[in-house]
């Protein structure tokens, strides 16, 4: 006969103000199998855990039910408590009477108490069916992979490498640096972005524990935490990096010019090029789509003139497979397509630009050598209009979320205009001003008070050209009137959006993403850098819009998690995984299709039937990959799959307890 102990937590007043905890404990005493029942104000606190351990000893309990908050919050706490008391941690069951009861029924104590009693009754019925489970261990490969070479990826890689672990950075562009390399100044201090980023780039490139794999993309990810097998496509640069000296002669003599992506197509680059002056590696790559040799078979000037004979037109993409213990995803963000707002004329009017275009205009190495000039005629603009929330906070045309950085970078841009063009006028159309950061509010206030930027609360309805000017028509809701401004240049504060291939990468690795294709963390408060796939961590704006300090902080947090994982020779795995009853498995493969973690595959087993040996196909679960989600168990037509700790028998016991 099982002996169950029931412990009801008041959670201060979180539960007790809506649920009569003492009555629930009294009711539980009468449930079948319950040998002891009590309540306490803070069951998760040390005195509460001591109470549980003492009761286990004195009342010879072999099962425990704790009725408190969400299992996600404190199930590990109470499992450790059971272990210290000498019980298997999986002989614990939690009833969530806070989120599922007290918080949703705050005004009806009688019914909330009744519901809490029934939740405890179900937990008792299940815990009687629980079986002891043991964790297994798996070896760990002592190397980490960082996907993305922006500031978040660089910071994560440096922190991991400085802890003594090997790390590879895979970057799809020819150089590391990401979006931060395109930025001129950083808010709120207006210090040089390159002055912060470039030393980091040099440090990570020269670190003995770091390997840069640029101009490459992740092609396939298999395996599980501690043992990921990653196939990387190293695209053909057509330049031998080991031979190239970076002299630049090939770029100088190349006859082909195309718009530069790094410079937002405001100036040209060559077909063989280095993306920007501080690029790392500072060696060129050939753009095969625009190279005259690859298009026509003629030219080859770069190869003929290269003194190191580093240009190699015969190079081909290479697929390499490496094994990693952990993965940090730091793929960054893209910018919203502003042409959706046809009324703003982006793409039609040359002088309607985005914030990133503006960054290149004010950058000393940009197309205008740091001078603010109109793209249409190169003249200095006197009236500049900034429009915020272009693509953000707009469910009709854009994204519902706030991009978080736009208010601050618009304030920065407005300040830079007034600093560089003393007699200029700056107008900012806004919905709200959000300054959630250290020194941010003071920076915004300085933009208006010291630099004289005029903030106009309202939406812009239309922009059109007239007499060489851009007429910006909108409203000032504070004054309640329509206004028109003659502008020389309009700058759109463009929303941050997820990378174009974000969903594909998430599906390849096997973790979740939200409706906007930003990657989803395991828990917004308790596991903000982890994913639901063990061993995969998030850093930077791939998870959602972030500024540089937040991206760096999250990257360091992800690095700490990786170091904690790689510091072990072996790691424990959760035993709450799916198991297959091969005797009744039909081998249909439905479970393989529905498994979001790629943890199930089909295998052949040999059986003897009527004296003959036959091969039969059955499902097989990879214990390292399985996350215990249970999707396969509900999809299995032959009921051959079951989930440890949440078996069909255990779930039905809860249902019976509630219904009988």
N, C-alpha and C positions, 0 to 999 in steps of 0.2 A: 504494500500500500504506500503510495507516494505521500510525502509530508510537505505541504506547500506553505510558505510564509508569505503573507500579503502586507505590503508597506505602503501606506497612503501618504503622499506628500502634500502639505499645504501650499508650498511654493510661496512662502510669505503670505500675501493676500491674493496673489495671482489666481490661485485655485480656490482658496478658502472663502473668498468673498462671494463666490457664486455656487460653491459646492459645500455641503455639510460633510467634511472629511471624516469626522468622528463616526457619523452614521454609516458612511460607506465602509469603514473599517469594521463596524459592528455587523453589518450585513454580510461582509465577506467571510466572517467567522463561520457562517452556516453553510458555505459552499462545500461540495464534496471534495475531499482531499486537503482542505485547509486546516493546518494544525496550529497556526498562529496568525494573528492579524492585529495591526496597530497603525497609528498615524503619528506624524511628526511634522514640525513646521518647515524644516529644510532637510529633506532626506539626502540630498546630494552633498551636504556639508559633512565635515569630518565626524561630528557627533552622530549624525544620521547614519553614516556608513558604519560607525562603531555599533550602533543599535542593531543594524542588519547582521553584522558578524556575530554579535553576542547572541542574537535570537537563533541563528543557524546552529550555534554550538549548544545552547541550552535546550532547544526544542527539537534537535536532531532533524533539521529541515534539509530536504534534498532537492527542493525546487523553490524559486523565489519569484514573486510578482511585485514589481514596483509601479505604482500608479502615480504618475507625475507629469512631466512635460514630454516634448517630442523625443523619441528614441535617438534621433539624429543628434540631439543636444547632449544627452547624458547616458546613453546606453553603454559606451565604452567605460564611463566612470563606474557604473554598477557592475559591469562584467569584471573589472579589476577588483572590485570589492569582493565578489564571489570567489575569485581566484585566491585572494588573501585569506579567505575563510575556509579554503580547501575544497570548494565546489568547482565543477566544470563551468566555465563562464557562459556556456550556451544552455544552461539549465535556468536561465533568467528569461523572463518575459516582462515587457513594459506595456502599461495601458496609458495612453495619452489622454489624460483628463484635463489638460490645460487647453491646448489648441483645439482639440476635438470636442471639448465640453464647456469648461468655464468661460473661455473667451468668446464662444459663439452663443452662449446662453447666460449672459450676465444678469438678466432681470427676472429670471424664473428659477429660484434656488431649489424648489421642490422637484421640478422636472430635471434640472441639471444634476441634482443628487441621484435621481433615479437612473439617468443615463450613465453617470459615472459608475454606479453599482453594476450596471449591465456590461460596461466595458471591462470592469475588473472580473466579472463572471466569465467572460469570453477568454480573458488572459489566463485565468486559472485553468480553464478547460484545455487551452493549448499547451501550457507549460507542463501539464501532466503527460502530454504526448511527446514533449521534447526529449531528445537523446543527446548524450555527451558527444561533442565534436572536437576533433583535434586539428590544430593548424599544421600545415606542412611547410617546408622551406624550399626555396629555389635559389640557384646561384645568380650572381649579379655581375654583368659585364661592366668593367670600370672605365667606361667612356660615355660621355654625354653628347647629344646632338642638339644644336640650337638652329632652328629654322627661321632665318631672317637675320640680316646683318645691319639693321638700324640701331638706334641708340639703345633700345631695350635688349636686343639680341647681343650687342657688344657688351653691355653691362653684365648681363647674365653669364656670358662666356668668361669674362674676366673674373667674376666672383668665383665661378666654379674652378677655373684654372688656378687662381691664387690659393685655393684650398688644396691644391695638389692633384687635381683630377684632370684627365685628358678630355678635351672637348673639341668638336668640329662645328664650324659655322657654315651652313649652306645658304648662300645668297643668290637669288636669281639674276640680279643685275651684275654687270662687269666689276662693280666696286661695292664695298660695304659703305655704310653711312646713312642710307635710307633718306627719309624726308627731311631729317634735321640738317642734312648736308645742303639742302636747298634754301634753308632759312638764313636770314641775315643777322637779326638781333633776337634775343630771347627776353620775354617779359618775366618779372616786372623790373629787372635790373638793367635791361638794354645792353647786356654784355654780348660780345660777338659769339654767334653760334659756332662758327668754325673754330674759334679759339678754345671752346669747350670740347667740341667733338673730335677735332683732328688729333690731339694727344691721345685720346681714347682709341682712335683708329690705329695709330702707330703702335700703341702699347699692345693691343690685341693681336696685331699682325706680327709683332716680334716676340710674343710670349711663347716660351718653349712648350707649353702644354696645349697650345691652340693651333688648329689647322684651319686655314681659310679655304673654303671650296666655293669660289665665286663663279658667276655665270652658269649656275647649276640649279636644278630643281629636284625635289623629292618625287620619285616616280612610283614607289610602292613601299608600304610599311606592313610588315608581318611580325609575328611574335607577340611578346607580352612583357610586362614590367620586368626590368632587369635583363631582358634578352630580346630586344627589338632588332629585327633584321630589316634594314632600310636600303632600298635601291635608289641610287642617286644618278640622275642624268647630267653628266658634265658636257655642256654644249660646246661645240667646236668654236674656239676663239679665232682660229686660223693664225694664231700667233703662239709660238713656243715660249711660255713664260720663263722657263729655265734659261733660255738663250737670250731673250730680249733684255736690253739694257735700259729701255725707256727713254732713248735719246730724242724721240719725237720727229725724226727725219721723215718717217713714212707718212705721218699725219700732215706734215708740212707740204709734202709733194703730191699728196693724193688729189686728183682733179675733181672728185665728186663731192658736192655739197648737198646736205639735206638738213631739214629743221632739227634742232637739238631738243630732245625730250627733257633733258635736265634743265634747259633754259626756257622751258614751257613754249618752245617753238618760236621764241622771239629773236633768235639768232641761229645761224647755221653751224653745223659740225661737219667733219669729213666722214667718208664711208669707213675709214679706219680711224679710230678715235679713242681717246681717254675721256670718260664722262665729264670730269671736272678737274681742276688743277691739283687738288689735294687727294685725288682718288687713290684707293689702296685695294688691290695692287695698282701701282702707277704705271701700268703697261697697257697698250692699246688692244682693242678687239675689232674685228672686221664685221661690219653690218652686211651680211651676205645678201639681204633683200635689196640693198641699194648699191652694193659694190659692182662696178662696171665689169670686173673680171668674171664674177659669178653670174652676171646677167648676159654677157655677150661672149665671154671667153677671151676677150681682149683686154689690154691695159697691163696689169701686173707691175705697175711702177713701184709700189711699195716693196714688193719682193726683190726687184732688181736693185733698188737703192739701199736696202737694209744692210748695214755693215756687219751685223751679227748673224745674218741669214736666219732670222727668227720667224719670218713670215712663211707660213706653210698652208697652201691652199688645199692640200689633201687631207687635212685633219677632219675627223668625223666625231660625232657625238659618242661618248663612252658611257656605258652603264657600269657602275661599281656598286657592290653590296657590302655594307658595313654593319657591324653589330654594336648596339648601344644599350646601356642600362637604363637611360632616362632620356626624355625628349622635352625640350622647351620650345613652344611655338611662339614666335615673336614676329609675325609676318606683317604687322603694321596695318595701314589703312589706305584707302583711295579717297578721291574727292568726288563729291556729287556732281552730276552732269548739269551745269547751270543752264544749258540750252532748253531745258524743260520749261523754264520761265521765259517764254517768248516775249512777254511784255517788257523784259529788261534788255532785250536785244543782244544778249551774249552770243557771240559767233557771227552777228551781223555788223555790229559796230566795233571797230578795232579798239576804241577807247573804253569799252566796257570789259574789264578784266577781273580776274579772281585774286584773292589774297595771295596765292602762291606766285602769280605773275608779279604782283607788287613786290614780294620778297626778292625776286630776281632783279627787279628794277633798282632797288635800293642797295643791292649787294655790290661791293667793290669789284668783284670778279664777274658780275653779270653783264648783260648785253649793253647797258648804258654806263658801265663802270661806276655804278653807284649814284648816278644822277637821275632824278625822277623826270622822265620824259614821256610824253604821250606816244603810244605805239603808232598812231596814225601819221604823225608828221614830225615827231622828235622835239616838239616844243614843250617848254616847261608849263605844267598846268597850274593855274592860279586858284580855280575852284574845284575842289575834289569832294565827291560824295561817296560815302561808304554806306552800304546796305547790309544790315545784319540778318541772320537767320534765313539765308538763302539755301533752302533744302532741309533746314532743321525746323522742328516744331510746326510742321505743316503736313497734316495727314492727307490733304487733298492732292498735292503735287510732290511732296518730298517725304521726309521721315518725321515720325511723331516725336522722336527723342531730341534732347538738347545736345549739341555737339561740344559743349563744355568749354572749348578753347576760343570760340569766335569772338566773344565779348572782349577778351583780353588781347587777342592779336589785332582786332580792329582798333582798340585804344592805342596799341603800340604803333600801328600804321598811321593813325591820326597824329600822334606825337612826332613821328619821323617826317611827315609832310611839313609840319610847322617848323621843325628844326632845320630842314634843308631848304625850304622855300618860305622865307620870313614873312612875305606879304601875301601868303596864301590864305584861303578860307576853307575850312573843313567842316563838312556837315555829315552827321551820322544818323541815319534812320534806324530805329530800333523798336523792338517789342518790349523787352525787359533788359536790364543790365544785370548780369550775374558774375560775381567776382569771388568764387569760392577757393581762395588760396591765400597763403601768407604774403602780405604786402600787396595783394591784388587790388583791394578797395582803394588803398592810398594811391596806387598807380593810376587807376581810373579817375580818381578825383583830381590828380595832377594834370591829366589830359584835358579836363574841362576847365579847371581854375587857372592853371599856369600857362597852358598852351592854347586855350581858347577854342577848343573844338566845340561845335554847336550840336548838341544831341536833340533830335526831333523824334518824339514818340509817335510812331505810326508806320503804316505800310506804304511802300511805293506801288502805285497802280500802273505806271507806264513810263517808259523812257523812249524818246525819239530824237532824231537829229533835226536841227534847224539852224541855218546860218553858221555851220561849222561848230556849233555847240551841241551838247547833249542836254535836252530838256528833261529834267527829272520831276515827274508829277506825283505827288503823294498827299498825305494828310498829316497834320499835327493834331493828335487827339487831345493833347493837353490844352491847346488853345481852341480846339474845335473848328478848325478851318482847313481848307484845301490850300496847298502851296505848290509853287513851281520854282525850281532852281536851275539856273544856267550853269552847267558843269563842263569842265574841260576833260574830266576823267571820272569814271565811276568804278568803284572797287566793290566786288561782291564777296561777302564773308561766307564762303562756301562750306557746306556741311562735310563732316568726316563720315565716310561710309566704309563698310567692310570691303576687303579685297575681292576682286572679281571672281577669283577661284577659291574663296574661303570655304564654301560649302564642300567643294570637291576634296580639299585637303582634310577637312574634318571627317568626311566619310571614309577617306583612305586610312586615316589613323584610327578612327573609331571613337570619336567623342561628339558631344552635342553642340548645337548652335541655335541661336534664337531666330525670330522671324525676320530680323534684319541681317542675318548671316554673321553676326558677331558671335564669338565663341563663348560658350556657357561654362561658368565656373561650377565646381561641385557644390559649393554653398556660398551665398553672397557674404556671409559674415564669418563663418568658421573655416571655410576652405576657399578663400578668394583667388588663389593661384592654381589650385588643383583642378583637374577635370574628373569626370566619372570614370575615365580610363586610368587605372593605376600606372604611375610612372610618366604621365604626360602632364605638363604644366604650361601655364599661360603667362605671357609677359607683354605689357604694352597695349597699344591701341587695337590689337586684333580682338581683344575682349570687349572693347567699347571705347568711345572717344576719351582720350586722355591727353594731358599736356606732358611736357618733358619730365618734370619732377615726379609725377605720378608713374610715368612709364619706367623711369629708372628705379623707383622704389619697388614697384611690382617685379621688375626684373631681378633685383637683389633678393626679394622674397622667394621667387621661384628658384633662384640659385641655391638658397639655403635648403629648400626642400630636396633639390637634386643632390646636394652634398650629403644630406642626411641619409639618402638612399644609397649613394655610392660608397659611403663609409663602411657599409656592412659587407661581409663576405657572402652572406646568404640572407634572404628576407623571408619573413613569415607571410603566408597567404591565408586569406579568409576561407574557412571551410564551407561557407554558405554558398555552395555552387550546385549546378545541375548535375544529376547523375542519370545514366541510361540503363534501363532494364533491357539488356540485349536480347533476352528470350522472347520479348514481345515487340521489339522494334521492327517496323516494316521497311525501314530504309528509304522512306519517301523523300527525305531531304527538305521537308517543310521547315524544320528547325534551323537548318543551315541558312535558309532565306531570311528568316525573321530575326536571327541573332544580330544585334547591333554591334557586338564586339568581335565578330568573326571568330568566336570561340568554339564553334562546332564544325566538324567535317565528317564526311562519310568514309568508313573504312570497310574492308572485307574481313570476315571471320570464317573459319572453317567449321562445318558441322557434319555430323554423320546422320544421314536419313536413310532408313531402309537398307542399311549396310553400305551406302555410298557416301563418299565425302563430297560435300558441296560447298561452294563459296557463297556467303550471304552478306549483303550490304547492311551495315548498321551505323547509327550515329555515334560519334566519339567526342567527348567534351575535353577541351584543353583547360586544365585547372588554373593555369597561369593567366589565361585571357578572360575566363568567365567572371562576370561581376555580380552574378546572382540576381539578375533583373527578373527572371521568371518568364520572359516572353516565349521561350521555347516550350515551356510546360503547358501553356494554354493552346499553343498551335499544334501540339502533337496529337495526331488523330488516333493513335493506338495507345495513348496514355503511357508510353514507355519512358517518358522523361519526368523526373521529379526534382524538386528543389530542396536541398538539405536545409533544415530548420524552418522551412515553409512548405512542408510536404502536403499532399492532398489530404492525408489523414488528419494532420494538424489543423489545417484550415477548416475542414468539415467539423472537427471537434468544436471550434469556435462558433460555427453556424448552429450546431445542435444546441450548444449552451444558451444561445440567444433565443432560439425558436421553441425549445421544449418547455 
